[in-house]
Amino acid sequence: MAFSIIVYIAWLGISIFYAMKKPYSKLENSALLFCLLIVDINRSWITNEELKVITYSTDPLNYSAYIIHRTFITPMIILIGINSVSRNSTVVKKAVAILISSFVLILIKIVLLEFNVVSFHQWNLFYDYLYYVLLHLFGYFVLYCYNSFVLKGVKK
């Protein structure tokens, strides 16, 4: 059951991202997706394999749901959250978008917890929420660096 819910959420996230009007270019979104994916996979490796504060199910379908969540859903929801506000929006609008998309990710994590896809040991949802907010801020930092280095070019 968890697998089908997670696949549907992943499909929905990819469809929404594809259909929405994006203020950032395809290259900016690609660079952002790549950086978010690297950070998210490394964080999950550290918390799951090294620190053992989060364990995931050994059932093949539940493990597949966990991998889909880690690989597709988290970066896509963050991309949707960042692209939902325009470039010139105020900090308050961007902060609200960050908090809402982080809350959506927490709701998806609650689904994973309810179906025993993941389980927490010395970890809780507040840490995940804080991580998602920081991942959004990292995304804005990547966009700032991309804009500074790639789009402006080197000045002589």
Protein Blocks (a to p, Z undefined) as FASTA:
>chain_A
ZZmmmmmmmmmmmmmmmmpccfbdfklmmmmmmmmmmmmmmmmmmmmmmnopaccdfbfk
lmmmmmmmmmmmmmmmmmmmmmmpcfklcfklmmmmmmmmmmmmmmmmmmmmmnomacce
hiafklmmmmmmmmmmmmmmmmmmmmmmmmnopaZZ
